[in-house]
Amino acid sequence: MAFIIATLLAKRQAIKEGFSQDLVVDLAGYILVAGIIGARLLYVAINLKEYQKTPIEILMLQHGGLSFYGGALVAFLASIWFLKRHKVPFLKIADLLAPFLALGQSIGRLGCLLRGCCFGRIVQSGLRIKFPDEVVYRHPTQVYASIIDFLIFVLLKRLYRRRHPEGEIFLLFVILYSFKRFSLDFLRGDVAPIYSGLTVFQIISLFILIVSCSIFIFRRCKALKK
């Protein structure tokens, strides 16, 4: 549902801006396939011990197990290849798609809630949720993520309507998403810390956040000098 809604809205926006609707639909197909492959590969790599005894489980996507950053990387590379092949500027399309990527994430996190994955740490009071197969209450991290992603969608959509340097909307999506993931992982209960109390995804998020913020500041400074 997340994929269909995000694709349809992105296609409508693309038509308004003079792009072929087939271009967006075809690109979305590449993103979907590449994203699932990359997301699964990273998840399996991180949880390799669990799959060594039953390798067939690697193919059982219905049992859950996808990592956003793995999917994002492979989908990013596939998008560059696809758009270069069709001689379409990557940054312009990336800006167009960025708000809908956030919206897709927002809807997708509700799927995480229904599946019971990406769950939060055990909590005794405050806002909390109890899954049917558990007796403890947890932080509803899936709900937090869904709400934040939706707010990112609203913000990027508003900024997209204004005049902006090419690539800036996509860059803001990367900055906001990586900051959100870094922050929310402190409340997650499904990923163990690996270094200095940080999870592998927090380390990845921190790296992406530093790089993307540096690029953003550099581009802004360069623009001011012109």
HUJOVEN-V326429 format. One record per run of one state. SS is the DSSP state (alpha for helix, beta for strand, coil for the rest). FROM is the first residue (numbers start at 0). TO is the last residue. If there is no record, write none. Layout:
<<SS & FROM & TO> <SS & FROM & TO>>
//
This chain:
<<coil & 0 & 0> <alpha & 1 & 15> <coil & 16 & 19> <alpha & 20 & 45> <coil & 46 & 46> <alpha & 47 & 51> <coil & 52 & 53> <alpha & 54 & 58> <coil & 59 & 59> <alpha & 60 & 62> <coil & 63 & 66> <alpha & 67 & 84> <coil & 85 & 88> <alpha & 89 & 114> <coil & 115 & 118> <beta & 119 & 119> <coil & 120 & 120> <beta & 121 & 121> <coil & 122 & 127> <beta & 128 & 128> <coil & 129 & 136> <beta & 137 & 137> <coil & 138 & 139> <alpha & 140 & 160> <coil & 161 & 166> <alpha & 167 & 183> <coil & 184 & 186> <beta & 187 & 187> <coil & 188 & 193> <beta & 194 & 194> <coil & 195 & 196> <beta & 197 & 197> <coil & 198 & 198> <alpha & 199 & 224> <coil & 225 & 225>>
//
